[in-house]
Amino acid sequence: MNSSTTRTALFAIMGIVAFGVFTAAANGQSPVVVAGANLDIDFNQEVPVGYSGFAGAYFLQVDLVHDPMAGPMIKRFETPVTDTTDRILLDALQPFPQPIWEDFFIVPPVPGGPPVSVAVRDWHEEILTEGWEWVIPGDTRFPDLFPPDSSLITRNGEPHPWRFPPMPAVLQPNKLWVEFPPIHPGETLDVHKALLWVGAEGNRIWGDDVLDDGTAFDEGVISVLEYPTVPEPGGSALAVLGLLASGLVTWRKRSG
């Protein structure tokens, strides 16, 4: 089977798995997550994210209540496994990104429901587990990782304009921060990216639960801190509006 056929089959498998996730959500089975940018709060809602060995990817769909006073969510990604649940050993010297397909339905305020749920205008993600970094659509190191014309951010399944804020400090491999026009309650924010194991000091292989020197080390979960924020009026929000007015979207592609 050639590489093109293999990619087509993989994308078809992803579609089948994603359809199953969407069906579960339609049947009211999606977990409800409350998240915001209150970094001082003691409580963070944890969200387990399973790995599909059949599709070779992570899939997550939740109902998101964006409460600016709530704390960030912490996602716990299961270490990659095969379709027979055997762990996949990842070698930092042989890059093998793990795609993530996430859908967040922004819950609208309803009588007797969550006290607040506001539009999402930007998105922050930080990998807390050492040795991992982000890969996004357009990364020239992995041109065939995502389906053609994939976007990091989509709204209701359609590509949505986005950009990195003009702050060099956020351009760290384990951090992701993007701005975009508001996605309102009642709409769905989709985020498409991948996790990449690049290794840490003294740890080249992920998934074997040991460091290079044989010391035991738990590698069962990759932890990610994730939250939306409400940009300051006149700041980031106006920058995004200007971006839309000019019809320009900055797509930053990392070279290897």
C-alpha positions in Angstrom: 0.0 0.0 0.0 1.5 3.4 -1.0 1.8 6.4 1.3 -1.1 8.2 -0.4 -3.4 5.2 0.0 -2.3 4.8 3.6 -3.1 8.5 4.5 -6.5 8.2 2.8 -7.4 5.1 4.8 -6.2 6.8 8.1 -8.3 9.9 7.4 -11.3 7.6 6.7 -10.8 5.8 10.0 -10.6 9.1 11.8 -13.9 10.1 10.3 -15.5 6.9 11.5 -14.3 7.3 15.0 -15.1 11.0 15.1 -18.7 10.1 13.9 -19.0 7.8 16.9 -17.9 10.6 19.2 -20.4 13.1 17.6 -23.2 10.5 17.9 -22.5 10.1 21.6 -22.6 13.8 22.1 -25.9 14.0 20.3 -27.3 11.5 22.7 -26.3 13.6 25.6 -23.3 11.6 26.6 -20.7 14.4 26.4 -19.1 15.4 29.7 -19.7 19.0 30.8 -16.5 20.9 31.6 -16.4 24.3 33.3 -13.2 26.2 32.5 -11.9 29.8 32.6 -8.7 31.7 33.2 -8.7 32.0 36.9 -5.2 30.8 37.6 -5.4 31.5 41.3 -8.3 29.1 42.0 -7.5 25.8 43.8 -9.9 23.7 41.8 -9.1 22.5 38.2 -11.5 20.1 36.5 -9.7 17.1 35.1 -10.7 15.6 31.8 -9.4 12.1 30.8 -8.6 11.7 27.1 -8.4 8.2 25.8 -6.3 7.1 22.8 -7.8 5.2 19.9 -5.3 2.6 18.9 -7.6 1.7 16.0 -7.3 5.2 14.5 -3.9 6.2 16.0 -5.2 9.4 17.4 -6.9 11.1 20.4 -10.6 12.1 20.2 -12.4 14.4 22.7 -15.8 16.0 22.7 -17.2 17.9 25.6 -19.8 20.5 26.5 -17.8 23.5 27.6 -19.1 26.1 30.0 -16.8 29.1 29.6 -16.9 30.8 33.0 -14.2 33.5 33.3 -14.1 33.0 37.0 -13.4 29.3 36.8 -10.0 27.7 36.7 -8.4 26.0 33.7 -9.2 22.4 32.9 -6.4 19.8 33.1 -6.5 17.2 30.4 -4.9 13.8 31.1 -4.0 12.1 27.8 -3.5 8.4 28.0 -0.1 7.3 26.7 -0.5 6.0 23.1 -1.5 2.3 22.7 -2.0 -0.1 19.8 -5.5 -1.4 18.9 -4.7 -4.3 21.3 -4.0 -1.9 24.1 -0.3 -2.5 24.1 1.8 0.6 24.8 3.5 2.3 21.9 7.1 3.1 22.7 8.0 6.5 21.3 11.7 7.3 20.5 12.7 11.0 20.6 15.1 10.3 17.7 12.2 9.0 15.5 9.5 11.7 15.7 6.0 10.2 15.7 3.3 12.9 16.3 0.0 11.8 17.8 -3.0 13.7 16.3 -5.7 15.2 18.5 -9.3 15.9 17.4 -11.2 18.0 19.9 -14.7 19.5 19.8 -16.0 21.9 22.4 -19.6 22.8 22.3 -20.0 26.1 24.0 -22.9 25.7 26.3 -25.4 28.6 26.1 -26.8 30.0 29.4 -30.1 28.3 30.2 -32.6 28.8 33.1 -31.5 26.7 36.0 -28.3 25.8 34.3 -24.7 27.1 34.5 -24.6 30.7 35.9 -22.4 32.0 33.1 -21.1 30.8 29.7 -19.6 33.4 27.4 -18.1 33.4 24.0 -14.5 32.1 23.4 -12.1 34.5 21.7 -8.8 32.8 22.4 -7.3 29.5 23.5 -4.4 28.6 25.7 -2.8 25.2 26.1 0.4 24.3 28.0 1.9 20.8 28.1 2.9 20.2 31.7 4.6 16.8 31.1 8.3 17.4 30.2 9.5 16.2 26.8 6.4 16.9 24.8 5.6 19.7 22.3 2.8 20.8 20.0 2.5 20.2 16.3 -0.2 22.1 14.4 -1.6 21.9 10.8 0.9 23.5 8.4 4.0 22.2 10.2 6.4 21.5 7.4 8.1 18.7 9.3 4.9 16.6 9.0 3.1 17.7 5.8 0.9 14.6 5.6 -0.1 14.4 9.3 -3.4 16.2 8.9 -6.0 16.0 6.1 -5.5 18.7 3.3 -6.7 22.2 4.2 -6.9 21.4 7.9 -7.1 24.4 10.3 -6.0 24.5 13.9 -9.2 26.3 14.8 -12.6 25.6 13.2 -16.1 26.8 14.0 -19.0 24.5 13.5 -16.8 22.3 11.4 -15.6 25.1 9.1 -12.1 26.7 9.1 -12.1 29.8 11.3 -9.5 32.6 11.0 -6.9 32.7 13.8 -3.5 34.1 14.7 -0.8 34.0 17.3 -0.7 37.1 19.5 2.2 39.4 18.8 4.1 38.2 21.9 7.3 36.2 21.2 7.2 34.8 24.7 4.3 32.5 23.9 6.1 30.8 21.0 7.4 28.0 23.1 7.2 24.4 21.8 5.0 23.2 24.8 2.7 26.2 24.8 -0.1 27.2 22.4 -1.9 30.5 22.5 -4.1 31.7 19.6 -6.7 34.5 19.1 -9.7 34.3 16.8 -13.1 36.0 16.2 -15.6 35.0 18.9 -17.2 31.6 18.9 -20.4 32.0 20.7 -22.5 29.8 23.1 -24.5 27.4 21.0 -21.5 27.0 18.5 -18.8 24.4 18.4 -15.0 25.2 18.7 -12.9 22.5 17.1 -9.1 22.3 17.8 -6.9 20.2 15.6 -3.3 19.5 16.6 -0.9 16.8 17.7 1.4 15.8 20.6 5.0 15.1 19.8 7.5 13.3 22.1 10.9 15.0 21.7 12.5 13.5 24.8 13.7 15.0 28.1 17.1 15.0 29.8 17.8 11.4 30.8 14.7 10.1 29.0 14.8 9.2 25.3 12.0 6.6 25.2 8.4 7.3 26.3 6.1 4.5 27.2 8.4 2.0 29.0 8.0 3.6 32.5 11.7 3.9 33.0 14.4 6.6 32.4 17.5 5.9 30.4 19.4 4.7 33.5 16.7 2.3 34.4 15.0 4.3 37.1 11.3 3.7 37.4 9.3 6.6 36.0 5.5 6.8 35.4 4.7 7.4 31.7 1.0 6.6 31.8 -0.3 10.1 31.2 0.5 13.4 29.4 -0.9 16.4 31.2 -2.1 19.6 29.5 -3.4 22.8 31.1 -6.1 24.3 28.9 -8.3 27.4 29.2 -10.0 30.2 27.2 -9.7 33.8 28.3 -11.5 37.1 27.8 -9.1 39.5 26.0 -8.9 43.1 27.3 -11.1 45.5 25.4 -9.1 47.5 22.9 -6.3 45.0 23.0 -6.3 41.5 21.6 -10.0 41.7 20.6 -9.4 44.8 18.5 -6.3 43.2 17.0 -8.4 40.3 15.9 -11.1 42.6 14.5 -8.4 44.4 12.5 -7.2 41.1 11.2 -10.6 40.3 9.9 -11.1 43.7 8.4 -7.9 43.3 6.4 -8.8 39.8 5.4 -5.5 38.4 6.5 -4.8 35.4 8.6 -1.3 34.6 9.8 -0.5 31.0 9.4 2.9 30.4 11.1 4.6 27.2 9.8 7.4 25.8 11.9 10.3 24.4 9.9 12.2 21.4 11.2 
